[in-house]
Amino acid sequence: MTDDSFDEIEDFSEDDFATEQNSELYEHYRFVADKGQGQIRVDKYLAMHIVGVSRNRIQQAAEANCILVNDNPVKSNYKIKPLDVISVVMDRPRRELEIIPEDIPLDVVYEDADLMVINKAPGLVVHPGFGNYQGTLVNAIAYRLKDTPEYDAKDPRLGIVHRIDKDTSGLLLIAKTAYAKTNLSAQFFNKTTKRQYVALVWGLMNEDEGRIEGNIGRDLKDRMLMTVFPDGEHGKPAVTHYQVIERLGYVTLVRCRLETGRTHQIRVHMKHIGHTLFNDERYGGNQPLKGTNFAKYKQFVQNCFTICPRQALHAQTLGFVHPRTGEEMMFESPLPEDMSQLLDKWRTYIGNRDI
């Protein structure tokens, strides 16, 4: 599963739909329709909620009586109603995902018997899953720790303590023992860790600093997106603090400090205040949102996208208390090459023209 996915899923194999009526069924997915859910076909509903599975495969599941609504099999054209309980069931349990150790280079900033701090490269998927069963950070960690008797990549009590998106670069914390994982996770939960990100966003920010507060949850129309719900009726509370580092005409370099750790938090909060991250394809930042209509400017922006082919976001600072020694630990990662080149290009552009 990529960091940009929201549900733990597995692909339907061809024999998943051969369920007999008298076989024991195992629930693979379960959803409860919202109170305000409008009527929508169940196959479309599930295609929106199960990332990476085609509507055709869902229709096959319905034909095999594998889709239940309120414990009753339904066909693919069934219309979902508010508070319906939708399940996808199969005749065998979900298979356990095998973690294959792979010799993938890692930039290890710090390591001891309890933990590791890794500087993740952009483009590296963190967790295996649909479409990314190999070549992930978890596979790389499994290889590095393959001779460590206490480490088991499939043990949820160990491993990565927090996440950053696939195309976000920067610092990640990995626990090598169950005690370390529990202790460090509690620090994240209690908001005592120190995390700062650097981001290039569209638009000239007028205020030197600010605070963004608004519940973050899945978009009610597009489940691949997260969004802000200012009224608090949906989503989970989220707070981001930002400070301007440098203004570069049509873009601004900012430092963001997280109070909470919601999915896509900085990306969503910045879009919410009108400053979408530069080249953030998912949230519309992969087109010139500010600037001129001149062809030369548009070509300049496209060249910038080529230099940094991802959202311009870097997890720069990570601080926590060591779970065993009690020592205050603080790490900082320099900007990766693509973001450094991107900033230099904007500085040159702005320096050669009147803003």
N, C-alpha and C positions, 0 to 999 in steps of 0.2 A: 504494500500500500504506500503510495506516495504521501508526502506530508500535506499535499493539497487535497487529499481525500478525507472524508469525514467518517465513514463507516468501515468497520472491520468486515471485509467481504472475501469470498473466494469465488472463482468462476464456476458456472454450472458446467459439469462434464456431461457427455452425451447420455450416460446411463442414469443421471440424476432424475430423469423424468419417467423411469420405469417402475415407479412405486405402485405396489399392489394395494388394493383396498384393505386387506387384512394384515398388512405388514405393520410393524412398529414404526411410528413416525417420530422424527427428531426435528425440533424447531431450529431453523437456521437463521431466520430473520423475523423480527417482530416490530411492528409500528402501530402507534395509536394516532388516529386522525385527530387533528385539532378541533376544538369546539366550533371554530368558525370555518371549518373546511368546506369549500364549495364542492359540488358534485363533479367528480372526475373519474375517468375509467381507471380500474385498478392496475391495468398493465402500464398506463402512463404514470400513475402514482408511484409504482415500484421502480420504474425506470428513472424517476427523479430522485428516489431515495437510495437506491443501491448503485453506487458509483461504479461504472465500468461494465455493467451488464446490459445487453441490448434488449430492446422491447420484444424482439422476436423470440429470444430465449425465455423471457417472462411469459409470453403467450404459450410457449411449449409447456412451461410449468403448469399453467392454468389448465391446459388440455389433459394433463396427467393428474389432475385433481390435487396438485401440490400447493395451491394457493388457497388459504382459508381466510374467511372474513367472519369474525365472531364464531370461530370453530366450525364453520360450514364451508365446503368447497365451492368456489365460484369460478365463473368463466372470465375471460380477459376483458369482456365488455361490461362487467359489473361496475356500477357507479358508487364510488366511495361516499359515505355519509359522515357527518360529524361524529367523533368518538368511536368510529369503527375500529376494531382490533384486527389488523392484517398480519398474517403469518405466512411465511414460506417454509414448507416442511419437506423433508426427504426421508428416505427409508434407511438412512445410516447417519451416524454423527458426522459433524464437520471434521474433515481430516486436519490433523495437527500440522502446522507449517514447519517444514524442516529448515533449520538454519545451517547453511553450508558455509564453512569458513573459507574465505577468499583472501588471497594476498593482494590487498588493495592498499596503496600507500596512505598513511595517515600522518598528519601534522600534529604530533603529540606535544602539547605545551608543558604539561606537568603530569607526573605519574608517581604513585606510591602504592603500598599494599592495599589501600582502601579505595582509591579513586583515580580517575584520569580526567584531564581537561584537554579537549581536542579542538583544534582550529579547523572547522569544516569548510571544505571548498564549495563554491557555488555549483549547483547541478548534481550534487551527491544526495540521493534519496536516503532518508534516515532509516526507515523501517521497511522490511520486505512486505510484499502483499501483491494484490492484483496488478499484473503488468510489470512488477518489479520484484521478482522472487530472488534475484541475485544482484550483485553489484551495489549493495547498499552499505551504509555505515555499520549496521548490525553485523553483516557478513564480514566486514573488515575487522571489527572488534573481536568477533569470534575467532578469527585467524590469529590476531595478535595475542589473545589470551588462551589459545588452545592448550597450552601446557600448564595453565593455572588450574589446579584441581578444584578450587572453590567456585570457578566460574562456569555457569551453564547459560548459554545464550537464550535458551527457551524458558528460563526461570524468571518470572515477572518480578521477583524480589531483587533482581540484579539488573544492571544495564543502565540505559540512558534515563537520566532523571527528568529532563525537560526536552522540548522539541524546538527546532526552528525549521522553516519551510525548505523544501528542496533547493530553491533558487536563492535562498538567503545564505550568506556566508557568515562565518564567525564561530564564537566559542560555545562549546557544548560540554556538559558535565556527565561523566559516566561513573556509576558506582560499581565496585568490584566485589562488594560483600553485601549481604542482606542488611546488616546493621547500618552500613553507610547509606544504602538506598533509603531506608526508613528515616534516618536522621536528616538527610539532605532533602528528601521530599517534604518533610515537615517544615523545613526552612522556606521552601518555595510556597507551601500552603499558608504559612504565617507571614509571608511577604517580608522576610528579613534578608533575603538575598539582594544583591545589587546587580542590576542588569541595565546596561545602556547600549543603544543602537545608534548607528549613524545612517541617515537616509537622505537621498536627494529627491526632492518633491517638486512637482510642477507649481509655478506661480511664485510671486514675490510676497513673502510673508511680512506683514506690517509690524506685528508685535514681536518683540525680542524673545519672549517666552510665553508659555500658556499651558493650560490644563484641559484635556479632553475627557469628558465623562459621558458614557452612554452604554447601555446594555448591548452586548454583541451576541448574535445568534444567527442561525441559518436563514438566508433570505426565504421568505414564504413562497416566492414564485420560482426561484432558481436555487436548487439545493447545493449547487457547486459554489455558491457565493455566500459569504458572511455579510451581515449588514448591522447597522446601528438602530436600535429601537429606543428612541429618546423617552418614550412614555413608560418604559420599564415593564410592559406587559409580556414581552418575550425576551429570550436571551439571558445572559448572565452579566452581572456588573463588571465594568471594565474602566480603568483609569490609565491614561497616558499623559506624561508631562513632556513638553518639548522645549528646546532652546535653540535659537538660530545660531549657527556657526558662521555661515557665509552666504551672502546674497549674490546671485550670479544672473541678474537680469530677469530672465523668464523662469528660472529655477532657484531653489533655495536649499542649502545644505543644513540639515538640522540634526540635533542630538535628541534622542527619545529615551526617557526613563519609564520603565513599566512598574506600575503598582500591582497589576494583575497579569495573567498570562493566557489570554484567550486566543483561539485560532485566528490567525491573520490580523492580530490586534492593531499593530501599527498601520498596516495597509488599509484596514477598514476605517480606523479613526481618522487617518489623514484624508482619505477620500471624503469622509463625512464633513470635514471642515473646508473642503474645496481645494485640497492640496494632494491629489493622488500621487503615489510614488512614481518616479520616472521609470518608464518602460515596464510598468506592472501590467502585463497583458490581461490578467484576469479581471482587474478592476478598471481597465480602460486607459491606463497610462502609457500604452504603446502607440500613441499618436500625439502629434503636437497639440497640447491642450492650451498652451500659452505661446504668444509670439506673433509673428507676421504671417501673411499669406504668400510671401515671396518664395519663388521656387528655390532660390539659393538657400533660404533659411530651412525650408522643408528638407532639402538634401542634407544640410548640416545635421538636423535632428536624426535623420535616418542613419547617418554615419555614426552618430552617438549611440544609437540603438545597436549598431554592429559592434562597437567597442565594448559595450556592456549589455549583452543579450539576455537580460534578466531584470527583475525589479532591483533598483539600486538601494539595497538594504544590507547592512552588515552588523552582526552582533559583536560589538567592539569590547565591551567590558563585562566581566563576570566576577562577582564577589560573594563569598559565603564563609561560614565557620567550618573548619575541618572537623568532621564528625568524631574523630578519635582524640586529637590533640587539643581541640578548642581554639586553635590558632585562626586568626582572621586571614583569609586567603583572598588575594585580589589579582586578577589577570586582565591584560589588555592585548588586543590583537590589532596590528596595523591594518589599514585599509588594503584590500586585495588589489592586484594590479589593474583589473578591469575598471574598478571604481576610481582609482587614482588617475588613470588615463582619461576617464570620462570627465572628471573635474578639471584636469588640465586643459582639455579641449574647450570646455565652457569658459574657463578663464581667458583663454586666448581669443575666443569669439567675442566676448564682452569687451575685452581690452582693445579690440580693433574697430569698435563701432560706438556710436552714441546710444545709450540706453533710452 
